[in-house]
Amino acid sequence: MSTLFVYRTEDNQVVARISGDDDKALLSRAEFEYGSDDFGYTFTPAFGASDGLVPGDDVADIEV
């Protein structure tokens, strides 16, 4: 099972985790739910690294 992290490009804060077995389906769902320049997606979040993602306070968990 894979997890796609959706984050705000403004501050790298995670807003959603999309989980499932098909990476293409995860990317499709992310595009459907968060398809704008305000959001980015990654399978490798690098929390705590320089320019890595920041854990969000109210993260949506979506199963595909």
C-alpha positions as CSV (number, residue, x, y, z in Angstrom):
1,M,0.0,0.0,0.0
2,S,1.3,3.5,-0.9
3,T,0.5,6.9,0.7
4,L,0.5,10.1,-1.3
5,F,1.0,13.2,0.8
6,V,-0.8,16.4,-0.3
7,Y,0.6,19.7,0.9
8,R,0.1,23.4,0.6
9,T,2.9,24.8,-1.6
10,E,2.8,28.1,0.4
11,D,4.2,26.5,3.6
12,N,4.7,22.8,2.9
13,Q,2.0,21.8,5.5
14,V,0.4,18.5,4.9
15,V,-3.4,18.7,4.3
16,A,-4.2,15.1,3.2
17,R,-2.9,11.6,3.1
18,I,-4.3,9.5,0.3
19,S,-3.7,5.7,0.6
20,G,-4.3,2.8,-1.7
21,D,-2.7,0.1,-3.9
22,D,-2.6,1.9,-7.2
23,D,-0.3,5.0,-7.5
24,K,-2.1,6.3,-10.6
25,A,-5.4,6.2,-8.7
26,L,-3.8,8.1,-5.8
27,L,-2.5,10.8,-8.1
28,S,-5.9,11.0,-9.9
29,R,-7.7,11.4,-6.6
30,A,-5.3,14.1,-5.5
31,E,-5.8,16.0,-8.8
32,F,-9.6,15.7,-8.4
33,E,-9.6,16.9,-4.7
34,Y,-6.7,19.3,-4.7
35,G,-5.9,20.2,-8.4
36,S,-4.5,23.7,-8.3
37,D,-1.2,25.4,-8.0
38,D,-1.8,25.9,-4.3
39,F,-1.1,22.2,-3.6
40,G,1.6,19.7,-4.3
41,Y,1.9,15.9,-4.0
42,T,4.7,13.6,-3.0
43,F,5.2,9.9,-2.0
44,T,8.3,10.9,0.0
45,P,7.5,13.6,2.5
46,A,11.0,14.1,4.1
47,F,9.5,15.4,7.4
48,G,12.0,17.5,9.3
49,A,14.4,17.9,6.4
50,S,15.3,21.3,4.9
51,D,12.4,22.2,2.7
52,G,10.6,19.0,3.8
53,L,6.9,18.8,4.7
54,V,5.4,20.0,7.9
55,P,2.8,17.9,9.7
56,G,-0.6,19.4,9.5
57,D,-3.1,20.0,12.3
58,D,-6.2,18.7,10.5
59,V,-5.0,16.2,7.9
60,A,-7.7,14.4,5.8
61,D,-7.2,10.6,5.5
62,I,-8.6,9.4,2.2
63,E,-8.6,5.7,1.1
64,V,-8.7,4.9,-2.6
